């Protein structure tokens, strides 16, 4: 029997040149034994995690997300951080409200479809590794800029190794390789 749900999230999906720079940033850390760096192909910036959603509802979600306006913006990397629980991240900020408005717009769509939202404040970041307690970030912070013109709906595929599939890109978000 086939599972009738998909584990979904919305995200900013980096184009290949930016993905390579994110990999360089990740590889500049000194990782403790047991750290789990995120695979190159999985680096992204999550906007909203939806969890399991019936595949029958994906079409309605897709249609609603396609109606969202996306105002282009540029994100810039902040200093790398090690969060509680051993999560190594690279935080991002923007000089305008476009990313916050996109996040809020997606949140409204999800709420209208009955999807529960994460109550924590939105903290734009790319997760670089998990189980990284004691990791040491690069001495020189990244000087990355990320031009954002859209977002993607991503399915997290089951299995021991995390892998993702882009179901659809919205706006000018580049598709996954």
N, C-alpha and C positions, 0 to 999 in steps of 0.2 A: 504494500500500500504506500503510495507516494504522499509525502508530507505536503499538506495544503497551505503551509505558511512559509513566509520568507523572513529572514532576520535582516532588517533594513536600517540604514542611516543615510542622512544627507551630509555632504562634505564638499569642501574645496579640494579638487584633485589636481595636483601639480603637473604642469607640462614637463616633458623630458629634461630640459636644461635645468629647470628649478629642482626637479627630483634629484638630479645628479648633485646639485649643491646641497640639498638636504642630506643626502647620503654622506657627503664630505663632512658636514656638521656632525652627524651621528658618529662617523668614524673618527672624529677628532677627540672624542671622550675616551677616558681610560675606564674600562668596565671591570667591575669586580667579578670573581668567579660566580657563575650561575646567572649573570645578567642575561636578559633576553632582548637584544637589539631588534627593532622592527625591521622586517625584510624590506629591501629597496622598493619593490612594487607596491607595498602596503602603506607607505608614508602618505599621509593626508591630514587635512584639518577638518575634524568633525564639526558640523553645525548642529545637528540634532540626531540622537540615537532613538530609533523608533521601537526596536525590539522586534518580536515576532508579529507579523501582520499577515492576515489571510491573503493568499494570492488573488482571491476574488476581489479584494479591496484595492489592489495595486493600481488598476486602471483608473479608479476614481482619484486616488492619490496623485498619479501621474498627470491627469488632466488638471487638477487644482494647482499643482506645482508649476505646470507649464504656463499658467496665467500670471505668475508672480513677476513683477518687474525687477530687473537686476540692474542696479546703478554701478557702473565700473568704479573700482577703487584700487588703491595700492596699499598693500600691507608691508610693514617693515619688521624685521626680526628684532626682538629684544634679547636680553641676556638669557642664556640657557639656565634652566632651573631643575632642581631635583625636588620633586613633590613628595609629600607624605606617602608612605607605602612603596617607596622606591621607584617612582615613575619619573623618568628623565624626559624633559620636554624642551621645546623651543617655542617660547611665547611670541605672539605677533600683535601688533597694534596698527591702527590706521589714524590718519589725521582728520578723517571725516566720519560721518555716521552711517555710511553706506553698508558696512558689514553688519552693524547692529540692526539696521533696518531690514536687511535680508534675513538675519537670524529671527527677528521678530515676525516677519511675514511668513516664514516657513512654520514658525510656532503657531501662528493663527490658523494656517491650513491644517496642521496636525490636530489642533484642538477641535476644530470644526468637524474633523473626521473621527473624533473620540479617542485620539492617541494621547496618552499621558505624557506630559513634558517633564524633563529633568528639572527639579526645583532649584538646583544650584545656579549661581550666576554664570553667564557665558564667559569663558576665559579662552579666547582663541589661541590654540597651540597645536603643534605637531608632536605626537608622542614619538620619542626616539628609542626608548627601551623601557622594559618592565623589569622588576626584580633587580633594580640597579642601586640599592642602598649602598652608599660608600663610593659611588661613581664620581669621577672628577671631570668636570666640563673642560672644554678647551680654554686655554689662557686668554685667547683673543676671541671676543664674541663675534658671531656671524654678522655680516653686513648684507643680508639678503633683502631683496624687495620682491614682492609677489603681486603681479598685476592680476586682479580678480575681475572677471566679466561674467561669471556664471557659477553654477554649482552642479552637483551630480547626485543622483539617487543610486545608492550602492547596496548590493546584497552581500552579506557576509556568508560565505559558503561553509558548510559543516566539514569537519575533519580535524586532524591533529594539528596541522599547520594552518594558521590563519590565511585565508585567501579571500579576495573580494572580486566582485563582478559589477561593472558599471551597467546599470539597467537603462539609464537615460541621462543625458547631459542637458542642462537648461541654460539659456543665455549663450555666452561664448566660452563656456567651460570646455577645455579640451577633453576628448574621450580617453579612457585608459588604454594603454597598449595591449 
